[in-house]
Amino acid sequence: MISCSRFIALACAGLLSLTTATAQAQMHEHEHKAGSAAAAYSPGLGEIMALQQMRHSKLWFAGRARDWPLAAYEIDELKEGFEDIGKFFPMHEGISLKPMLDVLTQKDIPALARAIERRDRAAFTRAFDGLTADCNGCHRSAKHEFIHIRRPTALPYTNQTFAPAGHK
């Protein structure tokens, strides 16, 4: 015969096992659903390009303010965005984007990275203008010449400082 306290202990252990197994099953089901949703999602070219435009703007203001760590971060983000475009959209409306992306990632991004590494504001400005011109060349080649990018003229992010650390 099982004592009352032993019975309660066994009942609690059983309940704990059942609760743990149920929670693990629910977690596995949630992870499976989340993984499926993430696997099914593919950003549109417009979404990626909107992020690129934001990064382009932030890069400009970081370089103008000589916030070189922020500029380096933004140039890396731009590079990743161009890589995503190549991965998700190697062709767009019958046009291969690879040659245009190669110019951006093999010429413009490295030129900007060198200027940022040297903390050379004049070289940064030239490289930034080169990137901007090549972005517009890509838009023309992709029959989207109505999208014309330029140097930004006003800070779009008033909730972020673009001054170097220690000067904020």
Residue frames as qw, qx, qy, qz and C-alpha x, y, z in Angstrom:
[[0.000, 0.890, 0.455, 0.000, 0.00, 0.00, 0.00],
 [0.407, 0.415, -0.009, 0.813, 1.30, 3.45, -0.93],
 [0.245, -0.520, -0.466, 0.673, 1.38, 6.06, 1.77],
 [0.203, 0.901, 0.366, -0.111, -0.45, 9.33, 1.18],
 [0.129, -0.850, 0.280, 0.428, 2.74, 11.39, 0.96],
 [0.400, -0.199, 0.760, 0.472, 4.32, 8.87, -1.45],
 [0.393, 0.595, 0.689, 0.133, 1.13, 8.92, -3.55],
 [0.107, 0.955, 0.120, -0.247, 1.23, 12.74, -3.73],
 [0.274, -0.647, 0.526, 0.479, 4.93, 12.68, -4.66],
 [0.429, 0.100, 0.810, 0.387, 4.27, 10.13, -7.45],
 [0.303, 0.785, 0.540, -0.005, 1.28, 12.12, -8.68],
 [0.029, -0.920, 0.115, 0.373, 3.35, 15.33, -8.74],
 [0.352, -0.405, 0.685, 0.493, 6.18, 13.60, -10.59],
 [0.417, 0.391, 0.778, 0.262, 3.72, 12.25, -13.15],
 [0.189, 0.912, 0.337, -0.142, 2.10, 15.64, -13.59],
 [0.183, -0.793, 0.348, 0.466, 5.51, 17.28, -13.98],
 [0.415, -0.110, 0.778, 0.458, 6.50, 14.72, -16.63],
 [0.350, 0.635, 0.674, 0.145, 3.24, 15.25, -18.52],
 [0.046, 0.952, 0.109, -0.282, 3.58, 19.06, -18.32],
 [0.289, -0.614, 0.529, 0.509, 7.21, 18.93, -19.51],
 [0.423, 0.139, 0.802, 0.397, 6.36, 16.61, -22.41],
 [0.271, 0.805, 0.528, 0.005, 3.43, 18.81, -23.45],
 [0.068, -0.913, 0.107, 0.387, 5.55, 21.97, -23.27],
 [0.362, -0.391, 0.666, 0.523, 8.32, 20.35, -25.32],
 [0.405, 0.415, 0.762, 0.287, 5.82, 19.21, -27.95],
 [0.164, 0.922, 0.326, -0.128, 4.30, 22.69, -28.13],
 [0.205, -0.781, 0.342, 0.480, 7.76, 24.28, -28.42],
 [0.420, -0.092, 0.763, 0.483, 8.72, 21.87, -31.20],
 [0.335, 0.663, 0.652, 0.151, 5.45, 22.62, -33.02],
 [0.010, 0.953, 0.086, -0.291, 6.04, 26.39, -32.63],
 [0.308, -0.583, 0.537, 0.526, 9.63, 26.12, -33.90],
 [0.445, 0.208, 0.783, 0.381, 8.46, 24.06, -36.86],
 [0.250, 0.840, 0.481, 0.027, 5.80, 26.62, -37.79],
 [0.120, -0.908, 0.140, 0.377, 8.22, 29.54, -37.31],
 [0.419, -0.346, 0.664, 0.514, 10.85, 27.79, -39.41],
 [0.422, 0.464, 0.721, 0.294, 8.34, 27.16, -42.18],
 [0.134, 0.945, 0.272, -0.121, 7.23, 30.78, -42.20],
 [0.240, -0.783, 0.362, 0.444, 10.82, 32.02, -42.28],
 [0.466, -0.090, 0.747, 0.465, 11.72, 29.59, -45.05],
 [0.366, 0.643, 0.647, 0.185, 8.72, 30.68, -47.09],
 [0.009, 0.935, 0.112, -0.336, 9.48, 34.42, -46.79],
 [0.619, 0.157, 0.295, 0.711, 11.34, 36.03, -49.63],
 [0.033, -0.682, -0.152, 0.715, 11.76, 39.82, -49.63],
 [0.562, 0.759, 0.310, 0.108, 10.80, 41.76, -52.70],
 [0.595, 0.275, 0.050, 0.753, 13.39, 43.73, -54.62],
 [0.094, -0.776, -0.130, -0.609, 11.65, 46.94, -53.55],
 [0.700, -0.711, -0.064, -0.033, 12.03, 46.05, -49.86],
 [0.807, -0.169, 0.056, 0.564, 15.73, 45.33, -50.25],
 [0.395, 0.478, 0.151, 0.770, 16.28, 48.50, -52.28],
 [0.321, -0.853, -0.140, -0.387, 14.44, 50.62, -49.68],
 [0.771, -0.586, 0.036, 0.248, 16.90, 49.33, -47.08],
 [0.692, 0.148, 0.161, 0.688, 19.77, 50.07, -49.47],
 [0.104, 0.748, 0.167, 0.634, 18.55, 53.63, -49.87],
 [0.568, -0.813, -0.045, -0.117, 18.41, 54.02, -46.08],
 [0.827, -0.321, 0.116, 0.447, 21.94, 52.63, -45.74],
 [0.513, 0.474, 0.192, 0.689, 23.19, 54.91, -48.53],
 [0.157, -0.857, -0.099, -0.481, 21.82, 57.92, -46.66],
 [0.714, -0.696, 0.055, 0.049, 23.19, 56.87, -43.28],
 [0.814, 0.022, 0.126, 0.567, 26.56, 56.16, -44.89],
 [0.303, 0.682, 0.112, 0.656, 26.70, 59.70, -46.26],
 [0.354, -0.852, 0.021, -0.384, 25.95, 61.35, -42.94],
 [0.856, -0.457, 0.083, 0.226, 28.33, 59.08, -41.04],
 [0.720, 0.211, 0.130, 0.648, 31.15, 59.92, -43.48],
 [0.103, 0.775, 0.090, 0.616, 30.39, 63.65, -43.44],
 [0.544, -0.794, 0.080, -0.259, 30.48, 63.61, -39.63],
 [0.319, 0.569, -0.723, 0.227, 33.70, 61.54, -39.67],
 [0.735, -0.286, 0.485, -0.379, 31.99, 58.80, -37.67],
 [0.345, 0.470, -0.766, -0.270, 34.19, 56.17, -39.30],
 [0.186, -0.025, 0.961, -0.205, 32.99, 53.19, -37.24],
 [0.536, 0.475, 0.483, -0.504, 29.38, 53.94, -38.23],
 [0.483, 0.637, -0.358, -0.483, 30.41, 54.47, -41.86],
 [0.098, 0.339, -0.930, -0.104, 32.23, 51.11, -41.83],
 [0.368, 0.202, 0.833, -0.360, 29.14, 49.45, -40.41],
 [0.559, 0.595, 0.208, -0.538, 26.88, 50.98, -43.07],
 [0.370, 0.573, -0.616, -0.395, 29.22, 50.01, -45.92],
 [0.077, -0.127, 0.987, -0.053, 29.16, 46.42, -44.66],
 [0.454, 0.408, 0.642, -0.465, 25.36, 46.54, -44.51],
 [0.503, 0.638, -0.190, -0.551, 25.23, 47.88, -48.09],
 [0.176, 0.410, -0.866, -0.227, 27.49, 45.04, -49.23],
 [0.246, 0.118, 0.932, -0.239, 25.20, 42.48, -47.57],
 [0.507, 0.551, 0.336, -0.571, 22.18, 44.09, -49.21],
 [0.442, 0.592, -0.486, -0.467, 23.77, 43.86, -52.66],
 [0.017, 0.216, -0.976, -0.030, 24.61, 40.21, -51.96],
 [0.406, 0.322, 0.741, -0.427, 20.96, 39.60, -51.05],
 [0.535, 0.611, -0.056, -0.581, 19.87, 41.18, -54.32],
 [0.300, 0.475, -0.773, -0.294, 22.21, 38.84, -56.20],
 [0.128, -0.020, 0.974, -0.186, 20.88, 35.85, -54.26],
 [0.381, 0.463, 0.671, -0.437, 17.16, 36.62, -54.52],
 [0.507, 0.791, 0.194, -0.283, 17.13, 38.51, -57.85],
 [0.524, -0.260, 0.536, 0.608, 19.93, 37.40, -60.18],
 [0.110, 0.308, 0.612, 0.720, 17.52, 38.32, -63.01],
 [0.145, 0.540, 0.493, -0.666, 14.94, 41.08, -62.88],
 [0.531, 0.705, 0.184, -0.432, 12.46, 41.59, -65.68],
 [0.866, 0.460, 0.119, 0.158, 14.70, 39.63, -68.05],
 [0.285, 0.836, -0.347, 0.315, 17.86, 41.59, -67.16],
 [0.815, -0.133, -0.399, 0.399, 20.85, 40.01, -65.41],
 [0.282, -0.946, 0.037, -0.156, 21.76, 42.11, -62.39],
 [0.877, -0.289, 0.051, 0.380, 25.08, 40.33, -61.79],
 [0.584, 0.376, 0.046, 0.718, 27.29, 42.61, -63.95],
 [0.117, -0.775, -0.034, -0.620, 25.88, 45.70, -62.26],
 [0.753, -0.652, -0.007, -0.084, 26.14, 44.19, -58.78],
 [0.857, -0.007, -0.026, 0.514, 29.75, 43.23, -59.52],
 [0.289, 0.610, -0.037, 0.737, 30.60, 46.89, -60.19],
 [0.448, -0.756, 0.021, -0.477, 29.05, 47.89, -56.88],
 [0.865, -0.494, 0.084, -0.010, 30.59, 45.11, -54.80],
 [0.866, 0.013, 0.097, 0.491, 33.99, 44.84, -56.50],
 [0.396, 0.457, 0.043, 0.795, 34.69, 48.52, -57.25],
 [0.212, -0.702, -0.066, -0.676, 32.54, 50.91, -55.23],
 [0.781, -0.605, -0.119, -0.103, 32.28, 49.10, -51.89],
 [0.822, -0.133, -0.099, 0.545, 36.06, 48.45, -51.70],
 [0.302, 0.498, 0.000, 0.813, 36.82, 52.09, -52.65],
 [0.438, -0.724, -0.061, -0.530, 34.54, 53.29, -49.86],
 [0.880, -0.436, -0.138, 0.125, 35.99, 50.79, -47.40],
 [0.687, 0.143, -0.106, 0.705, 39.54, 52.03, -48.18],
 [0.022, 0.614, 0.007, 0.789, 38.52, 55.67, -47.72],
 [0.669, -0.657, -0.103, -0.333, 36.82, 54.82, -44.43],
 [0.895, -0.228, -0.156, 0.351, 39.81, 52.80, -43.22],
 [0.520, 0.226, -0.067, 0.821, 42.13, 55.74, -44.04],
 [0.145, -0.743, -0.453, 0.470, 39.61, 58.18, -42.52],
 [0.232, -0.101, 0.363, 0.897, 39.97, 60.24, -45.69],
 [0.329, 0.597, 0.482, -0.550, 36.95, 62.47, -46.08],
 [0.319, 0.592, -0.354, -0.650, 37.86, 63.64, -49.62],
 [0.139, 0.178, -0.932, -0.285, 38.37, 60.05, -50.83],
 [0.210, 0.343, 0.849, -0.343, 35.15, 59.07, -49.07],
 [0.382, 0.615, 0.170, -0.669, 33.22, 61.79, -50.93],
 [0.312, 0.466, -0.631, -0.536, 34.66, 60.70, -54.31],
 [0.055, 0.018, -0.997, -0.050, 33.93, 57.03, -53.60],
 [0.285, 0.441, 0.678, -0.515, 30.43, 57.83, -52.35],
 [0.426, 0.598, -0.097, -0.672, 29.70, 59.83, -55.51],
 [0.227, 0.322, -0.843, -0.367, 31.06, 56.91, -57.58],
 [0.116, 0.200, 0.949, -0.213, 28.74, 54.51, -55.76],
 [0.356, 0.558, 0.400, -0.634, 25.82, 56.84, -56.30],
 [0.375, 0.532, -0.436, -0.621, 26.58, 57.19, -60.03],
 [0.168, 0.152, -0.954, -0.198, 26.85, 53.42, -60.40],
 [0.257, 0.350, 0.792, -0.429, 23.56, 52.93, -58.53],
 [0.441, 0.613, 0.096, -0.648, 21.92, 55.25, -61.05],
 [0.277, 0.433, -0.728, -0.454, 23.64, 53.41, -63.90],
 [0.065, 0.079, 0.991, -0.086, 22.19, 50.16, -62.59],
 [0.361, 0.513, 0.541, -0.560, 18.74, 51.71, -62.39],
 [0.411, 0.589, -0.292, -0.632, 19.05, 52.89, -66.02],
 [0.187, 0.288, -0.900, -0.268, 20.26, 49.49, -67.20],
 [0.076, 0.230, 0.945, -0.221, 17.41, 47.78, -65.35],
 [0.102, -0.473, -0.563, -0.669, 14.90, 50.14, -67.02],
 [0.394, -0.751, -0.495, 0.190, 14.20, 51.96, -63.74],
 [0.406, 0.275, -0.025, 0.871, 15.82, 55.27, -64.67],
 [0.315, -0.730, -0.239, -0.557, 12.94, 57.00, -62.89],
 [0.745, -0.636, -0.107, 0.170, 14.71, 56.01, -59.65],
 [0.476, 0.647, -0.233, 0.547, 17.53, 58.55, -59.38],
 [0.708, -0.573, -0.256, 0.325, 19.67, 58.55, -56.25],
 [0.278, 0.765, -0.178, 0.554, 21.71, 61.52, -55.04],
 [0.306, 0.104, -0.613, 0.721, 23.55, 62.72, -51.98],
 [0.297, -0.712, -0.635, 0.041, 21.05, 63.15, -49.18],
 [0.135, 0.573, -0.034, 0.808, 20.45, 66.73, -48.08],
 [0.474, -0.540, 0.235, -0.654, 18.76, 66.26, -44.70],
 [0.042, -0.208, 0.930, -0.300, 19.14, 63.80, -41.87],
 [0.600, -0.228, -0.546, -0.538, 16.31, 61.29, -42.18],
 [0.707, -0.344, -0.596, 0.164, 16.96, 59.81, -38.73],
 [0.115, -0.740, 0.194, -0.634, 16.57, 62.44, -36.08],
 [0.814, -0.534, 0.095, -0.207, 16.70, 59.77, -33.37],
 [0.907, -0.063, 0.051, 0.412, 20.33, 58.85, -34.17],
 [0.126, -0.906, 0.254, 0.316, 23.43, 60.94, -33.81],
 [0.852, 0.474, -0.018, 0.224, 26.00, 60.76, -36.57],
 [0.028, -0.877, 0.432, -0.208, 28.79, 62.38, -34.55],
 [0.611, 0.267, -0.710, 0.226, 31.77, 60.19, -33.65],
 [0.716, -0.516, -0.449, 0.141, 31.79, 58.56, -30.22],
 [0.520, -0.329, -0.237, 0.752, 32.82, 61.03, -27.55],
 [0.038, -0.024, 0.157, 0.987, 31.35, 63.97, -29.50],
 [0.237, -0.487, -0.748, -0.384, 27.72, 63.11, -29.08]]
